[in-house]
């Protein structure tokens, strides 16, 4: 890598950039004093990902902000003292593709045999059926050189049917054959027609725009100068709430804090996973029969309990509202307005908080952000990456003039870190000022932060490309994120064995899976503070809908 470029120094620069916006981001006033003491560490100072954006450096800076707010909470709980806060670039890198590093009984996401180890929550076969899986992919449209990312989400049939395709094609199980069926169907329509069809059918999907094109859209113009995240007041009548005392010998900042996580897939569950690392009791709530990607639960449900509640039933609402009586943080990662319709919006929960006399922190995570004409559109990581311009930049990095989705769900994990910062900030505000607080994070704003951080220089990009395999550089717009990620993973395993050292991982016996689960360790290290999991992972719906977190049956190996 270029001798003039240092990821360690760049992470420090991006941290300073974020701290300069502390007021806009709703961060505590004293955050800059703590952040100034952060130590970024790396034995290698490498650029790892075959991507033109400073992913590791940006995420490390966000992790430093996360750790800084955690230190301020530790000061409130244990008294102010000097603490060493360090952020490892290698652990940060692993954090950004940890779904591809987790294993159950030694099997990872890309091992075909892993399915036998998982609870099948892919109820509509949107993931397990190769043809239906490709209903979420990038394709060329009617006008040559223009591309659109359709997204069948967790259902697939609606998107396939609106293109004139059958819901199921059991005869199609090879990538090239599937593309030869779906791409011609997409090519019958212009971007404008696909936009209208998607809106009519309430489906996710976006044109793949160059960054300069996105900025010229009304939504781009309204989003580019918006804060990367926000934390704002919901109500001011409830008094300050001290953090619960620790009962364990190892100080854990969030011990006794109760978190309800209403999220699926990656970004939202990552918020809860991070809060569990700091000691919170996180209860993930899904509905019976509600689809979720089975393998993402292995990593995403670490440290949590996971239950099912039917929020559309009278009994389910009663159970949920009993949990709300004691909740401290609510995480909402569903389609904008979904929980509002059920009566559980941020404002509704703030009213509940006022009645009980104790504030609540509500964190929303979505795709497009919370202002602008697309704020209520559904979306996923690849949707944000395509509309913001990341995919076009990735294609150019790979030497082609077409968009290509970046490897790994990196934007998901970065957004999860932002959501965790918002949650921790809300807790700090509740402890020092009282009231209820509303955090907002989005995939799009994380992507825009990458653009603000800047791409690597051409020299660094040239050196990264020189290290890429022919297989990776041959990927094109219609290759799936798993195809691209599989190829990138093989390169990382070959060129950077330091990422895969046992010291970067921890293993738990999971009663829920009946097997050992191996996952990436937490990134942040704070001297004198216990950061880590108190239990292993489990599939959705394993536990009772209760705040009793005893007797998990899990053990660390």
N, C-alpha and C positions, 0 to 999 in steps of 0.2 A: 504494500500500500504506500501511497505517497508519503515521503518523510515529512512533508509540510502539513499533513492532516492528522489530527488526533481526535478520535471519538470522545476521549475523556474531557478534553478542553471544550469540544463542541457541546457536550452535555451540560457543562458548567455555563456556557454562554446561553443556552436555551433556558436553563433554570433562572438565570438573571432576567431574561426577557419576560418570563412568566411572573416573577416577583415584582417587576415594574408595573404589572397590571393588577396587583393585589386588590386594589379597591374595586376595579371593574369586575373582577372574578369573585368578589365577596369573601376573600380570604381575610383571616385575622390580621390586624395591623402589625403585630409583632412577627409575622411570618418571615420577613426579610432577615431579621436578626438570627432566627434559627436556621434558615436556609443557607446563610452565609457560612455556617459551620459544617455543611454537608461535605462528605468526602466520597467522591466517585472512585471506584477501585476497579482495576483490571490488570491481570498479569500479561495481557496480550495487546490491548488497545487496537483491536481489529475491527474492521467493518465486516459484518457477517452476512447480511442478507443480500441476495442478488437483485437489488431494488435501488432505484435512483434517489429515494428519499431517506432521510436520516431517522429511520425507525427506532433503532436502539437508543440513539442519543436523545430523541424526543421523549420516548417512554421513560428513560432513566431520569430525565428532568422532571417528568410528572411523578415518578416514584419518589423523587426527592421532596416534591411538594407534599405528597401524601405522607411521607415520613415526618416532615416538619410539622404538619398539623397534628399528627399523632404525638409528637414530642410536646406540643403545647397542651394537649389533653393529659399527657403524663404529668406535666407540671401542676395542672389543676388537681390531679388525683393524688399524687405522691409528694408534692412540693417541688418548687423550682430547684433544679440542680443541673450541673454540667453533664451533658450526655453526648456520646459519640454516635453520629448517624452516618451510616455508610450505605452506598448503593452500588452493587456489582453490575458491571456491564454484561458479563456472561449470564448471570441470573436474569437480568432484564431481557436479554435476547431470548432465553428459554421461556420466559413468561409470555412472550409474544407469539410463540407457536406451541404452547404447552399441550394443546389437545393432541398434537402429533407425537408427543413425548410420553404421555401417560400410558400405562399398561394395566391390564387385568390378567393376573396369572401369567405374566410375561408376554402377553399379546397386545399389540398396539392397534391404532385406528385403521391402518391399512392392511392388517392381517385378516384374510378371509375367515379364519377360524374364530375371530373375536365375537362373531354374532352369537355363538353358543354360550358365551359368558354374560350376555347382556339381557336385560328385560326389554322385550320388544314394545317400544312406545311409538314406533313408526306405524301408527294404526292405519294410515291411508297409503302406505307404501311409496311415499314420496322420496324416500332415501334409498330403500332397499331394492327398488326396481330401477335398473339402469336407464331405461327409457324415460320413466317418470322423473328420475333425478335430473335428467337433462332438460326438463321444462324450466329449470333455473340455470340459464346460461346466456352467453353473449353470441349474437348472430348478426350477419349482414342483412340489411333491409333491401327494399325494392330499388333504392338509389345506391348504386355502387359507391363504396367508400363511406357509407353511413351505417352505423351499427346500433343495435338495441339489445339491452339486457332484459329478457323476459324473466319472470320469476314465479314459478308455480307454488312457491312457499312450501308449506307442509301438506298440501293437498294435491296439486298438479293438474287435476282433471279440468278445472275451469280454464286455466291458461291453455292447455292443449286443445280443448274443445273450441275455444274462441278463434284458434288458428285453423280450425277445420280438421283437426287430428283426433284420432281415437284416444280414449283415456288410457288404454292398456295395449301394449304391443309385446306380448311374451316372446315373439320371434326375434325381437331386436335386443341384443345384449352386448354388442360391440360398439365402441365409441364412434368409429367412422360410419358405420351403418346407421346409427341413431342420428348423427349429424346430417347424413344424407337425406333423412326424412324430415327432420325438424327445421333445418335451415332453409330449404326451399319453401316451406310453409311460411316462415317469417318473411322471406324475400318477396312474397306476394303483396306486402304492405309497406307503405312509407312510415317514417317515424311518426308523422302526424296521425295517421290512421291507427297505428299501434297505441299511441297515447290515448286516443279516444276510446278504443276498445278496452284498454286496461282500466280507464276511469269508469266506464260503463259496468264493467265486471268486478270493480273494486279489487283489482289485482296490483301487486307490486310490479314495477318495471320502469325503466328509464332509457332515454337515448344515451349513448356513450359520447360525452362531450369533451372536447379539449378544454383545458382550464380557462383559457381566454373566452371561449364560447359560453361556458357556465357563468362567468362573471357578467356577461351581457344579458343573461336572463333576469327577469324580475326577482326570482328567488336568490340567484347568485348575488345580485346587487345588494339585496337586503341582508344577506348572510355574511358576506365577506368581512364586514367591520363589526359584526356581533361578537360578544365575548365567547371564548372557547367553552366556558360553562358559566352558570350563574347560581347563586344562593341568595334567595330573597325571603323576606318575612311573610308569613301567612297570618299570624295573629300575635299580639303583644300583651295579652292579658294574663297569661300564665306565668308563674314565677320561675326563676332559675332552678335548674335541676342538676344536682351534683352527680357525678358518675358513681355508680355503685361501688362499694368497697371490695377489694380482692380478698378471696378466701383461700387462695392457693399460695404456696411459698414463692412461686415465680410470678412477679408482677405482670398482670395482663390488663392492658389499658381498657378494653371494652368488656371485661368480665361482668356479667350481669345485664348487659345491654341486649334487648330483644329485638330481633329483626324479622319482619315478614317479607319474604321475597316472592313477588308475583312476576316471574320472568321465565323465559325459555331460551334455548340455544346457547349463546356465548356471552355477549356484552353484559346483559343484565345479571346473569348468574355470576359473572366475574366480580361484580360489585359486592355481592354477598360473600363470595369466596374470600375476598380481601378482608372484609369485616370480620369473618370467622378467624382469619389469621391473627387478628388483634384481640381475639377472645370473645367476640359476640356470640350469642346463641341465635343462629340463623335458621329459620324454618321456611323451607321452600314450599310454596303452595301451587299445585297444579290441579286441574279438574279431571274427573274420571273420563277416560276416553280422549283426553286432549293430547294431540300428537306432540312429540318432542324427539330430537335426534338422540338415539340411545347412547352412542359413545360419548357425546359431549357431556353427558351426566357424570361420567367417570371422573373427569377432572373438575367440572363445574360444580358438582355437589360435595366436594371435599369440605370436611369440617362442619357440615350442616345436618339437620334432620330434613326429611322430605315427606310431605303428606299430600293427600288429595281431599279437596273440598269442592262440592258443587255449589258455586256461588249464585246459581240461578234457582236454587231450591230454598224453601223456607228453613229447613233444618240446617242446610249448609250455611246460610247467612247467619243463623243463630250461633253456630260454632265459630264462624269467622269473627263475629262481633265480640265474642268472649275473648278471643285472642287479642283483639284491638284494645281491650280494656287495659292491657299491660304493655302494649307495643311501644318501642322507642323510635324505630325506623321502619318505613314502608318503602319497598323498591317496586316500581312499576315499569316493566319493560314491554308491555303489550301495545298493540296498535293504538295510536292516539284516540282517546275518548272511550276506549273499551271499558275500563274500570269506572269511568264517570257514569256510564249508563247503568251500571250495577249499584250506584250510590256510594262509590268509594273513591271519589276524586280527592285531590289535595285539599281543596276547600272544605269538602264534607268531613274529612278526617281532622282538619283543624278545628271544626265545630265540636267534634267528639272530644278533642283535646281540651278545649275550653271547658266543657262540661265536667271532665274528670279532674281538671286543675293541673294538668301536666302536659307540656307541649310535645309535639310529634315532629319528626323529620321525614319528609316525603321526597323521594328522589325519582324523577322521571328519566327514562332513557329511551330515545327513539332514533329514527334514521335522519330526518331532514332538519331537525331543530324546531324551534318554537315560535319563530316569526317568519313571515313571507308566505307566498301563495301555496307552497308545497308542504307547509308545516303538518298538515293532517294526512299526507300520503303515507301509505305503508311502505316499509322498506327493510333492507338487510344490508350486510356489509358490502356485498358486491354492487348493490344498487348505489350506495354512497360513493364507492370507489369509481364507478363508471360515470356518474353524473358530474362529479367534482373535477374530473380530469386525471385522476390517478392512473386509470387504466390506459389512457393514451400515452401518458409519460412512461408507463411500464413497457408498452409496446415499442416506443422509440428506444428505450434502453436496450431492448432485445434486438434492435436493428431492423424493425419493420415499421411501416407507416400504417398501423392499425392498432386498435386498443387490445390489450391483453390484461386479464385480471391478475393482480399481484399474487404471489404464493402466500399461503397460510392466512388465517383469519386475524391478521395483525391489527387492523382497525377496530375489530371487536374488542380485543384485549386492551388497547389503548383507551377506548371509550369506557371500558369497565373501570380502569384506573381513575379516569376523570369522575365517574359517578361515585367512586369510593371517596375521592377528595371532597366532593360536595356533601356526602353523608357525614364525614368526619367534621367538616366545617360547620354543618348544621348542629351537630352535637356540641361543639365548642361554643357556638352562639347560644344554644339553649342553656348551657352551664353558666355562661357569663352574663347573658342578657335576659334569659327567659324567652318565652314565646315559642311558636312553631315556625319551621323553616322549610323552604321548598328549593331543592336542588334540581337542576336540569342539565342533562348531558346528551350529546347526539353524535352519531357516527360521522355525519357531515362536518361538524365542527372539529372533530379530531383530524379528519382529512385536511381541512383548511389550515389547521395548525401545522401540519407537515409542509404545506406550501409556504407558510410564513417562515418556518424554520429554514427553508431553502433546500434545493436538491444538491447532491454532491457535485463537485466540479467535474468537468469533462475528463480531467486527468484521472480522478478517482473512479469515475464510471468506466473509463477505458480499462483500468486495472481490474475492476470487478468483472467486466465482461470477459477479459482474458482468462479468468479463473472458472468461468462457467462451462458446463459440459455442452456438447453438441446437442444432446437430447433436450436440455433446458432451453437453449436458444432456438430450437425448432418449434417450440410451442407457439400457437397462434390464437386468434381471438376466440375460436370456438372450442378450445380445450377447456375442460372443467377445472375448477380450482383444485380439486383433488389430483388431477393429472399434473398440473403445474407444481403443486406442493410436493407430490411424490418425487418429482425430479429434483426440486430444490433440496428436499430432505437428504437425498442420496449425496448431493454435493457437500452439504454441511457435515454429514457423517464422515465423508472422505477427507475433507480439508480442515475440519475444525473439531477434532476429537475432544478438545477441552470442554466443549459444550455438553458432552455426554458422560462426563465423569460422575461417578457415584456420589461424590460430595455435593452435587447440585440437585440431588433427588432425595425423597424420603418414601418409605414403604410402610403401609398399614395393612393389617388383616382387616378386611371389611366383612362384617357379618351379612350385610345386605347383598354383597356379591358372592359370599362364600369363598373368597379368594384373596390373595394379596393384591393390593392396588398400589402402584408406584406413580408418584406425581412430582412435579417440579416444586422445589422449596420456595418459601416466600423470598421476595427480593430484598426488602428493607431490613437492615439490622440496626437496632438501637441498644446501646450498652445498658445493661441493667433491666431490660424489658423483655418479657417473654413474648416472642412472636412465633406462631406456629399453630398447627391444628391440634384439636383435642379429641378428634375422632376421624375415622376414615370416611370414605365416600359411600353412597348408596344410590340405588335407582329411585326414580320418582315414585312417590306413594308408599314408601317403605314404613314410615312412622305414623304414630297417632298425631292428631291435630292438638298438640299440647305443648306447653312450655317446659314440661318435665324432660330434661335432656340427660337423665341418669341412665345407667345400665345399657349403654350402646352395644356392648359385646364386641367392640372394636379394640384392637391393640396395635401399638407401634412396633414394627419389626426392625 
